Amino acid sequence: MRLRKVVRLRRVDISKHELVPKHEVLSEEEARRLLEELNISRGQLPKILKNDPMVQKIKAKVGDIIKITRKSKTAGESVYYRVVVGE
């Protein structure tokens, strides 16, 4: 009789890790205001891939703008924006 080894993979919530900054999808209105304020187009924003683990977790779609808020020892908080792209 062979023993079957059962391996259980733990699902880790990466958003809870201390080194992962807060990610959130901007609404269409927030995205429009941001682009207008910065006087740029979506294509001019830095990009983030749709298969990025945090992009998948927050269920962002290609074309969405993501607001990333990082904690900083010197600035307190730093905000970055990225547009979700395919490949």
TIMI-2910 file (N, C-alpha, C, CB; in pm, 1 decimal, decimal comma, always signed):
<rs>
+----------+----------+----------+----------+----------+----------+----------+----------+----------+----------+----------+----------+------+
!      n_x !      n_y !      n_z !     ca_x !     ca_y !     ca_z !      c_x !      c_y !      c_z !     cb_x !     cb_y !     cb_z ! resn !
+----------+----------+----------+----------+----------+----------+----------+----------+----------+----------+----------+----------+------+
!    +83,4 !   -117,9 !     +0,0 !     +0,0 !     +0,0 !     +0,0 !    +88,6 !   +125,3 !     +0,0 !    -95,3 !     -0,8 !   +121,8 !  Met !
!    +63,9 !   +213,7 !    -95,5 !   +142,8 !   +336,4 !   -104,3 !    +74,3 !   +447,6 !    -26,8 !   +163,7 !   +378,0 !   -251,3 !  Arg !
!   +153,6 !   +522,5 !    +42,0 !   +100,1 !   +637,8 !   +114,0 !   +101,4 !   +758,8 !    +21,0 !   +182,2 !   +666,2 !   +243,7 !  Leu !
!     -6,8 !   +827,7 !    +20,6 !    -13,1 !   +950,1 !    -58,2 !    +20,0 !  +1068,2 !    +30,8 !   -152,2 !   +967,7 !   -123,2 !  Arg !
!   +111,0 !  +1145,3 !    -17,1 !   +148,7 !  +1265,0 !    +57,5 !    +62,0 !  +1381,3 !     +9,9 !   +300,7 !  +1297,4 !    +39,6 !  Lys !
!     -9,6 !  +1439,0 !    +99,4 !    -96,3 !  +1551,1 !    +66,6 !    -23,3 !  +1679,8 !   +102,5 !   -233,0 !  +1541,0 !   +141,2 !  Val !
!     -9,3 !  +1763,7 !     +3,3 !    +57,6 !  +1891,6 !    +24,7 !    -47,1 !  +2000,9 !    +11,2 !   +176,0 !  +1912,9 !    -76,5 !  Val !
!    -56,8 !  +2081,4 !   +110,9 !   -150,1 !  +2193,5 !   +106,6 !    -70,7 !  +2321,7 !    +87,4 !   -236,7 !  +2200,3 !   +235,9 !  Arg !
!   -105,6 !  +2393,6 !    -14,9 !    -38,9 !  +2520,2 !    -40,3 !   -111,7 !  +2630,1 !    +35,0 !    -33,5 !  +2551,2 !   -191,8 !  Leu !
!    -37,4 !  +2708,5 !   +101,9 !    -96,8 !  +2821,0 !   +173,6 !   -112,0 !  +2937,8 !    +79,7 !    -11,8 !  +2860,6 !   +295,5 !  Arg !
!   -225,7 !  +2996,3 !    +83,0 !   -248,3 !  +3117,9 !     +5,4 !   -209,4 !  +3235,4 !    +93,7 !   -397,8 !  +3129,5 !    -43,4 !  Arg !
!   -118,5 !  +3314,2 !    +45,0 !    -69,6 !  +3428,6 !   +120,5 !   -131,2 !  +3554,3 !    +60,9 !    +86,5 !  +3435,7 !   +118,8 !  Val !
!   -185,4 !  +3638,6 !   +145,2 !   -240,8 !  +3765,3 !    +99,4 !   -126,1 !  +3865,4 !    +88,0 !   -352,6 !  +3817,4 !   +196,6 !  Asp !
!    -77,9 !  +3883,3 !    -35,7 !    +39,4 !  +3968,6 !    -55,3 !    +14,5 !  +4113,6 !    -17,1 !    +84,1 !  +3961,8 !   -198,6 !  Ile !
!   -111,2 !  +4155,2 !    -20,2 !   -140,9 !  +4295,6 !    +12,7 !   -116,5 !  +4326,2 !   +160,5 !   -286,0 !  +4328,5 !    -23,3 !  Ser !
!   -106,7 !  +4222,7 !   +241,7 !    -83,9 !  +4242,1 !   +385,6 !    +65,0 !  +4249,5 !   +420,5 !   -149,3 !  +4128,9 !   +464,3 !  Lys !
!   +152,2 !  +4219,0 !   +323,3 !   +296,0 !  +4220,9 !   +351,6 !   +343,7 !  +4364,5 !   +370,7 !   +375,4 !  +4152,5 !   +237,4 !  His !
!   +430,9 !  +4384,5 !   +466,4 !   +475,8 !  +4519,6 !   +500,6 !   +551,3 !  +4590,5 !   +388,0 !   +563,2 !  +4513,5 !   +621,7 !  Glu !
!   +608,8 !  +4516,7 !   +294,9 !   +683,9 !  +4578,4 !   +186,1 !   +599,5 !  +4606,8 !    +61,5 !   +799,1 !  +4490,1 !   +148,9 !  Leu !
!   +475,0 !  +4562,9 !    +61,6 !   +387,8 !  +4585,5 !    -53,6 !   +305,0 !  +4710,8 !    -28,2 !   +295,6 !  +4462,2 !    -80,0 !  Val !
!   +320,9 !  +4812,3 !   -114,9 !   +244,8 !  +4936,0 !    -94,4 !    +97,6 !  +4918,4 !   -128,8 !   +303,9 !  +5048,6 !   -178,2 !  Pro !
!    +17,2 !  +5012,9 !    -83,4 !   -126,9 !  +5009,8 !   -109,2 !   -152,2 !  +5039,4 !   -257,3 !   -202,1 !  +5112,5 !    -18,5 !  Lys !
!   -234,0 !  +4955,6 !   -321,5 !   -272,9 !  +4972,5 !   -461,3 !   -424,3 !  +4992,9 !   -466,4 !   -229,3 !  +4848,9 !   -548,2 !  His !
!   -470,3 !  +5086,8 !   -546,0 !   -613,4 !  +5103,7 !   -564,9 !   -641,2 !  +5152,4 !   -707,0 !   -670,9 !  +5202,5 !   -461,1 !  Glu !
!   -754,4 !  +5108,3 !   -761,3 !   -795,7 !  +5147,9 !   -895,8 !   -869,8 !  +5281,0 !   -886,5 !   -885,6 !  +5038,1 !   -962,3 !  Val !
!   -831,1 !  +5375,9 !   -970,9 !   -901,0 !  +5503,8 !   -974,9 !  -1031,5 !  +5488,2 !  -1052,4 !   -811,9 !  +5613,5 !  -1039,0 !  Leu !
!  -1133,1 !  +5561,2 !  -1010,8 !  -1258,4 !  +5564,3 !  -1087,0 !  -1231,4 !  +5640,7 !  -1216,3 !  -1375,7 !  +5631,1 !  -1004,0 !  Ser !
!  -1322,6 !  +5630,2 !  -1311,0 !  -1305,6 !  +5702,5 !  -1438,0 !  -1297,5 !  +5853,0 !  -1413,6 !  -1422,0 !  +5670,6 !  -1534,9 !  Glu !
!  -1377,7 !  +5902,6 !  -1321,1 !  -1376,0 !  +6046,3 !  -1290,5 !  -1242,3 !  +6086,8 !  -1228,2 !  -1492,3 !  +6082,8 !  -1195,2 !  Glu !
!  -1192,8 !  +6006,9 !  -1133,2 !  -1062,8 !  +6036,5 !  -1070,9 !   -951,6 !  +6031,5 !  -1174,6 !  -1033,1 !  +5937,0 !   -956,4 !  Glu !
!   -956,7 !  +5932,8 !  -1264,9 !   -854,7 !  +5919,4 !  -1369,5 !   -858,7 !  +6040,3 !  -1462,6 !   -875,6 !  +5788,5 !  -1450,1 !  Ala !
!   -978,6 !  +6082,3 !  -1501,6 !   -993,0 !  +6198,3 !  -1589,7 !   -933,9 !  +6323,6 !  -1525,2 !  -1140,9 !  +6221,3 !  -1624,1 !  Arg !
!   -967,5 !  +6344,5 !  -1396,3 !   -915,2 !  +6462,3 !  -1324,3 !   -762,5 !  +6458,1 !  -1312,7 !   -977,9 !  +6471,1 !  -1183,6 !  Arg !
!   -708,5 !  +6338,7 !  -1284,2 !   -562,8 !  +6324,8 !  -1271,5 !   -493,8 !  +6359,0 !  -1403,2 !   -525,4 !  +6181,4 !  -1227,7 !  Leu !
!   -542,7 !  +6302,1 !  -1513,1 !   -481,2 !  +6326,5 !  -1644,0 !   -492,2 !  +6473,0 !  -1682,7 !   -546,5 !  +6238,8 !  -1751,5 !  Leu !
!   -605,3 !  +6533,3 !  -1649,8 !   -625,9 !  +6674,9 !  -1679,2 !   -530,6 !  +6760,7 !  -1595,1 !   -773,3 !  +6715,1 !  -1652,5 !  Glu !
!   -520,2 !  +6728,9 !  -1468,2 !   -433,2 !  +6805,0 !  -1376,8 !   -287,0 !  +6796,5 !  -1419,1 !   -448,5 !  +6753,4 !  -1232,8 !  Glu !
!   -244,6 !  +6678,7 !  -1461,5 !   -105,2 !  +6659,5 !  -1502,5 !    -82,4 !  +6695,8 !  -1649,1 !    -63,5 !  +6515,4 !  -1478,5 !  Leu !
!   -191,9 !  +6721,3 !  -1721,8 !   -186,2 !  +6754,8 !  -1864,1 !   -111,3 !  +6647,6 !  -1944,6 !   -118,8 !  +6891,1 !  -1883,2 !  Asn !
!   -152,4 !  +6522,2 !  -1922,6 !    -92,4 !  +6409,1 !  -1993,5 !   -202,8 !  +6313,6 !  -2039,6 !    +10,5 !  +6334,7 !  -1902,6 !  Ile !
!   -163,7 !  +6215,6 !  -2120,6 !   -257,8 !  +6111,3 !  -2163,4 !   -223,8 !  +5982,5 !  -2087,6 !   -251,2 !  +6088,7 !  -2320,0 !  Ser !
!   -314,3 !  +5885,3 !  -2091,8 !   -289,6 !  +5755,9 !  -2025,6 !   -158,9 !  +5694,1 !  -2072,5 !   -405,4 !  +5658,7 !  -2052,2 !  Arg !
!   -131,5 !  +5706,6 !  -2201,6 !    -11,0 !  +5646,4 !  -2260,2 !   +119,1 !  +5705,8 !  -2207,0 !    -14,4 !  +5661,9 !  -2409,5 !  Gly !
!   +110,7 !  +5822,1 !  -2144,5 !   +231,3 !  +5885,6 !  -2090,8 !   +261,4 !  +5844,0 !  -1946,9 !   +217,3 !  +6035,8 !  -2097,7 !  Gln !
!   +168,6 !  +5772,4 !  -1885,2 !   +192,4 !  +5724,5 !  -1748,4 !   +285,1 !  +5603,5 !  -1751,1 !    +58,6 !  +5688,5 !  -1678,3 !  Leu !
!   +361,0 !  +5582,1 !  -1644,2 !   +437,8 !  +5458,2 !  -1633,8 !   +341,4 !  +5339,7 !  -1637,0 !   +524,0 !  +5456,2 !  -1503,5 !  Pro !
!   +390,3 !  +5225,4 !  -1677,1 !   +304,0 !  +5109,2 !  -1697,0 !   +322,8 !  +5002,3 !  -1590,0 !   +329,6 !  +5049,4 !  -1832,6 !  Lys !
!   +217,8 !  +4921,9 !  -1571,1 !   +223,1 !  +4806,0 !  -1483,3 !   +149,8 !  +4693,4 !  -1556,8 !   +158,4 !  +4836,2 !  -1340,7 !  Ile !
!   +207,8 !  +4574,5 !  -1555,9 !   +149,8 !  +4463,3 !  -1631,2 !    +24,7 !  +4407,3 !  -1565,3 !   +251,9 !  +4353,2 !  -1647,5 !  Leu !
!    -68,6 !  +4362,3 !  -1648,2 !   -194,0 !  +4306,0 !  -1596,9 !   -170,3 !  +4178,2 !  -1517,3 !   -290,0 !  +4277,8 !  -1711,8 !  Lys !
!    -56,3 !  +4112,2 !  -1536,6 !    -27,9 !  +3990,2 !  -1460,1 !    +52,7 !  +4017,0 !  -1333,1 !    +46,9 !  +3891,4 !  -1547,1 !  Asn !
!    +69,6 !  +4143,0 !  -1296,7 !   +131,7 !  +4177,8 !  -1168,8 !    +40,6 !  +4124,5 !  -1057,5 !   +153,9 !  +4334,5 !  -1155,4 !  Asp !
!    +96,9 !  +4060,4 !   -955,2 !    +12,9 !  +4002,0 !   -850,4 !    -85,0 !  +4099,6 !   -783,8 !   +100,5 !  +3943,4 !   -745,8 !  Pro !
!    -43,5 !  +4222,7 !   -759,0 !   -135,0 !  +4318,2 !   -695,3 !   -242,9 !  +4366,0 !   -793,1 !    -56,5 !  +4438,6 !   -640,9 !  Met !
!   -209,0 !  +4378,8 !   -919,8 !   -308,2 !  +4417,6 !  -1020,1 !   -416,1 !  +4310,3 !  -1027,3 !   -242,0 !  +4438,7 !  -1159,5 !  Val !
!   -375,2 !  +4184,7 !  -1023,6 !   -471,6 !  +4075,0 !  -1025,8 !   -556,6 !  +4074,9 !   -899,0 !   -399,4 !  +3940,4 !  -1041,4 !  Gln !
!   -493,9 !  +4100,3 !   -785,0 !   -565,7 !  +4098,7 !   -658,2 !   -675,3 !  +4205,1 !   -652,6 !   -468,5 !  +4119,0 !   -543,6 !  Lys !
!   -645,2 !  +4325,3 !   -703,6 !   -744,9 !  +4432,5 !   -699,2 !   -837,4 !  +4430,5 !   -821,5 !   -675,2 !  +4568,0 !   -689,5 !  Ile !
!   -817,8 !  +4329,9 !   -907,2 !   -903,9 !  +4307,7 !  -1024,7 !   -905,7 !  +4426,8 !  -1120,7 !  -1046,0 !  +4277,7 !   -979,4 !  Lys !
!   -787,7 !  +4485,9 !  -1142,4 !   -776,3 !  +4596,2 !  -1237,6 !   -773,6 !  +4540,0 !  -1379,7 !   -648,8 !  +4681,3 !  -1209,4 !  Ala !
!   -823,3 !  +4619,2 !  -1472,6 !   -828,9 !  +4579,2 !  -1613,3 !   -732,5 !  +4664,4 !  -1695,2 !   -973,3 !  +4592,0 !  -1668,7 !  Lys !
!   -697,9 !  +4615,5 !  -1813,3 !   -611,0 !  +4691,0 !  -1903,2 !   -674,3 !  +4828,0 !  -1927,3 !   -588,6 !  +4614,4 !  -2038,5 !  Val !
!   -593,1 !  +4932,7 !  -1913,8 !   -641,3 !  +5070,2 !  -1931,2 !   -673,4 !  +5140,2 !  -1800,1 !   -763,4 !  +5070,3 !  -2018,0 !  Gly !
!   -694,0 !  +5063,1 !  -1692,4 !   -720,4 !  +5124,0 !  -1561,1 !   -595,7 !  +5196,0 !  -1511,5 !   -765,4 !  +5016,6 !  -1458,0 !  Asp !
!   -618,0 !  +5298,5 !  -1432,1 !   -506,6 !  +5369,5 !  -1367,7 !   -504,2 !  +5327,8 !  -1221,6 !   -520,7 !  +5526,4 !  -1382,0 !  Ile !
!   -387,1 !  +5287,3 !  -1177,6 !   -366,1 !  +5240,3 !  -1040,8 !   -293,6 !  +5348,7 !   -961,8 !   -285,4 !  +5107,0 !  -1039,0 !  Ile !
!   -343,7 !  +5374,8 !   -841,8 !   -276,5 !  +5466,9 !   -749,3 !   -201,2 !  +5380,5 !   -649,1 !   -379,4 !  +5564,4 !   -676,8 !  Lys !
!    -70,6 !  +5403,5 !   -639,2 !    +14,2 !  +5326,8 !   -547,5 !    +65,8 !  +5423,7 !   -441,5 !   +133,7 !  +5255,8 !   -623,8 !  Ile !
!    +36,1 !  +5393,7 !   -315,6 !    +77,0 !  +5479,7 !   -205,2 !   +182,6 !  +5406,6 !   -123,9 !    -44,7 !  +5519,6 !   -116,1 !  Thr !
!   +304,1 !  +5460,7 !   -125,6 !   +416,2 !  +5399,0 !    -54,1 !   +449,0 !  +5480,1 !    +70,1 !   +540,7 !  +5387,5 !   -145,5 !  Arg !
!   +483,3 !  +5408,9 !   +175,4 !   +529,2 !  +5476,4 !   +297,1 !   +676,5 !  +5510,7 !   +278,3 !   +507,2 !  +5386,7 !   +425,2 !  Lys !
!   +712,9 !  +5629,6 !   +325,6 !   +849,6 !  +5677,3 !   +310,7 !   +896,2 !  +5737,1 !   +442,9 !   +860,1 !  +5781,5 !   +196,2 !  Ser !
!  +1017,2 !  +5701,9 !   +482,4 !  +1071,2 !  +5757,2 !   +607,2 !  +1094,7 !  +5906,9 !   +595,6 !  +1201,8 !  +5686,9 !   +644,8 !  Lys !
!  +1129,0 !  +5953,2 !   +476,4 !  +1160,0 !  +6095,5 !   +460,4 !  +1039,0 !  +6179,4 !   +420,4 !  +1268,5 !  +6112,4 !   +357,5 !  Thr !
!   +952,7 !  +6125,5 !   +335,3 !   +839,2 !  +6203,5 !   +284,7 !   +707,6 !  +6169,8 !   +353,4 !   +824,7 !  +6181,9 !   +136,7 !  Ala !
!   +705,9 !  +6066,6 !   +436,0 !   +581,3 !  +6023,4 !   +497,8 !   +507,5 !  +5927,8 !   +406,0 !   +492,9 !  +6143,7 !   +531,8 !  Gly !
!   +455,9 !  +5980,7 !   +295,6 !   +389,2 !  +5900,2 !   +192,9 !   +426,5 !  +5953,2 !    +55,8 !   +235,1 !  +5901,5 !   +211,8 !  Glu !
!   +443,5 !  +5861,3 !    -37,7 !   +467,7 !  +5897,9 !   -177,2 !   +360,5 !  +5830,5 !   -261,2 !   +612,1 !  +5856,0 !   -224,4 !  Ser !
!   +303,4 !  +5905,6 !   -355,1 !   +198,4 !  +5851,3 !   -440,6 !   +251,3 !  +5839,4 !   -582,7 !    +71,0 !  +5940,2 !   -436,5 !  Val !
!   +225,9 !  +5724,7 !   -643,2 !   +266,9 !  +5694,9 !   -779,4 !   +144,2 !  +5648,2 !   -856,5 !   +380,3 !  +5587,4 !   -782,5 !  Tyr !
!   +144,2 !  +5671,3 !   -985,3 !    +33,8 !  +5626,4 !  -1070,1 !    +89,6 !  +5539,6 !  -1181,3 !    -45,2 !  +5746,9 !  -1128,6 !  Tyr !
!    +16,5 !  +5435,4 !  -1215,4 !    +54,8 !  +5344,1 !  -1323,1 !    -70,2 !  +5311,0 !  -1404,3 !   +121,6 !  +5213,6 !  -1266,4 !  Arg !
!    -53,1 !  +5288,0 !  -1533,6 !   -162,8 !  +5243,0 !  -1617,8 !   -140,3 !  +5094,1 !  -1645,2 !   -171,5 !  +5326,5 !  -1751,8 !  Val !
!   -247,0 !  +5016,1 !  -1637,3 !   -238,2 !  +4871,6 !  -1658,5 !   -232,0 !  +4842,3 !  -1807,6 !   -358,4 !  +4798,6 !  -1593,6 !  Val !
!   -131,4 !  +4761,9 !  -1846,4 !   -113,2 !  +4723,3 !  -1987,5 !   -112,6 !  +4571,6 !  -1999,0 !    +19,1 !  +4782,7 !  -2045,5 !  Val !
!   -133,8 !  +4524,8 !  -2123,1 !   -134,8 !  +4379,7 !  -2151,0 !     +3,1 !  +4319,0 !  -2135,1 !   -186,7 !  +4352,5 !  -2292,5 !  Gly !
!    +76,8 !  +4314,7 !  -2240,6 !   +212,6 !  +4255,1 !  -2235,5 !   +315,3 !  +4347,5 !  -2293,2 !   +216,9 !  +4122,6 !  -2310,1 !  Glu !
+----------+----------+----------+----------+----------+----------+----------+----------+----------+----------+----------+----------+------+
</rs>
